[in-house]
Amino acid sequence: MTSQAVPIPAGKTSAISGFHVAFIVAWMLSLLFYFMQYSVRSAPSVMVPELTAAFGLTTLGVSSLLGLYYYTYSTFAIVAGASLDRWGAKYTIPIGVFFLAAGIIMFGLGISWVASFGRLLQGAGAAFAFVGAVYLATHGFPARYLATAIGFTQCIGMLGGSAGQFVVGPLVHGPINWQQFWIYAGIVTLATGVALFVMTPRQDASEHSKTSIWHMFAPYKTVLTNPQSYLCGLCAGLLFLPTTVGDMIWGVSFLRQGWHIDYAEAVNRASMVPLGWVIGCPLLGYIADRIGRRKPVLFAGMALMLAAALAILYLPPNSAPPYLLGLLLGIGSGAAMIPYSIIKEVNPDEVKGSATGAINFLVFVMSAFAAPAYGWLLQKLASGGELSLDTFTKGGMTGIVAIVMAILAAVFIKETGSAARKAH
């Protein structure tokens, strides 16, 4: 997921000729921004009973509330990259952080409609995190270190997703309550935004686009008229569903109410999925680059993901080592990042930033609609009663179908690896 780089005027240290310390410091602060947005995305999964009681919601209501995040995240994914290219990082990224911070605090106030608006703000602000971090890395590091910096950025975000479960779970059932967590997390995020505003270098106006606001979205026409873009978005979006909806919203509930595992252990096991991303994303990306082929690695990751998901749903509880299946599911789901590389390679160089925004939009629109739909399905399967293993097993088939559909979509995606390009 990259943003289009903006040339730095002569006389300044650029991302091509050497290191730019001020941008690297700002990039390091943006890692905390990215960590926090992933943490608050996954944290609700460890407090579903508390949210249900506090807001008086049904299973569908909780899923719909948490899914609001993805509506604004998908929309602002398009806005974020274009805003950075037009106005630079000094103001754009801190505004995203402040949106996120405000949304986090509002969610913790315990008022239903305020929490809903807060969740929307969280998604809007979070959309600036990864794109902003890549933008700063592009300006801070020489080209030979850029891929490493971006890979490290992605790992930090995924660590945040894991921490949102295995760290937050003990916190909200120990020293603090769930509302205090959101207030404290919002304050930390707000402080991060202030630090980013202070430390991010001011760029010369000549670096920014002078076109109209509407014209800066023109590259999306190129991306969205390419059928391959939709195949990449469909494939990645389907692969995200078992993690963004299945684990990050319902993972802990499945383990507690389905497998009857105690709370602390359920949180630890659910956190293995995002921890698996930390391994799977860079590993599968490295292998794809190493062999010069995208699709074999994509199919291998999807096969691992499918096998792990089937085992979780249909093997008897605790028949596998406690943390293995969640970790394997997470590692396999790292394949969802490969279409992010492919979409940039099937579109012209001058629209690569927009290609990233487009696939983010397509991916998280799917999560936005899937979250309430899955909550409705669970509620219907349970006939309005308690969720059970049978409920989750039947509902979980939607995740299996999503992975199979992703495999079918991937069949029609073009191979764009270096080996394939050399062959032609």
C-alpha positions, 0 to 999 in steps of 0.5 A: 500500500503506497502513496505517490511520492512527491519530489523534494526540491533541490537543496533538501535531502530527498528519499532518493539521495539520502536520509531526511531525519525530520521525515524519519522522526515523523514517520516513527510517530506515524507508526504509533498512529497506525498501531493505535488505529489497529488496536481500536479496530480490534479492541471491541471484540474483547468487550462485546458483553459490556457493549451489549449491556451498555448500549442495550443492543442485540447481536445484530446491533453490536455488529452494526455499531462496530461495522460503522468503522468500515464505512468511513474507512473505505470512503476516506481511503480514497480521500487520504492519498489525494489529500497528501499529494495536494496539501502534504503531511504537515496538516493532513496526517495530524487531522486524521489523528485528531479524527481518530482521537475524537472518535475513540473518546466519544465511543467511551462516553457510553451514549449509544448515538455518540458511540456510533458517531465516534465509530464513524470518526475512528474509521475516517481518521484511521484511513490516513494512518498507513497512507500517511506513514508510507508518504513520510517513509517515502520522503525520509528514506533512500529508495533502497530502504523504502520497502523495508520501512513499509514492511516494518510499518505494516508489521507495527499495525498488525501488532496493534491489532493483536495488542487490541485483543491480548493487551486490552482484554486483561486491562478492561477486566482488571485495573480499568473498565471498558469506558476508561480504556477508550478515554485513555486510548483517545488521550494517547492518540491525541498526544500523538497527533500533537507530536506529529503536527510539531515534528512533521516538516513543512513542505514547500508549496511547489511540491504540492499539486496545483490542480483543482480539488476535483481534478486530484481524483481524476486518476481513479478513473483510470484505476476503476475502468480496469477490470483487473482492479475490481478482481484485486479488490474482490479477492483481497476484500473476501480474504479480509472478511474472516479476520476483520469480521470473524476474528476482530468482532466475533473471535472472542465470543466464538471461543467463549460461547462456542468452545466455552473457553475462559475469557483470558484464554479466549482473548489470547487465542483470538489475538493469534490471528492478527499476530499471524499477519505479522508473520504472514504478510512480510513472509508471503510478500518476500516469497512472491518477490523472491520467485518473481510470481504473485499468484502461486503464493496467493493461492498457497496463502488462501489454501492455508487460510481455508484449511485453518478456517475449516479446522477451527469450525469443524474439528472438535474443540481443543483437538489442535494445539491451543494457539496453532490454528489461529496463528495459521489462519493469520499467516495464511490471510497475509495473502490478502496483501498480495492483490495490493501489489498486483493492482499497482502493477496492472495499472499505469505508474502515474496512478499507483497511489490512487490504485492503493486508495481504490483497493482500500475502498473496495476491500473495506466497503465489503467489510462495512456491509458484511459486519451487520449482515453477519450479526443478523445471520448469527441472530437469526441462527440463534433464533434470538437466544444465546449464541452457541457452537452450532450457531457459530459453526453454521454462521462461519460457513460464510467465511469459508464461502468467502475464501472459496470465492476469493480463490475463484476471483484469483484465477482471473487475476493477471500474473504480474511478478518479475518472472512473468514480465521477463517471460514476455 
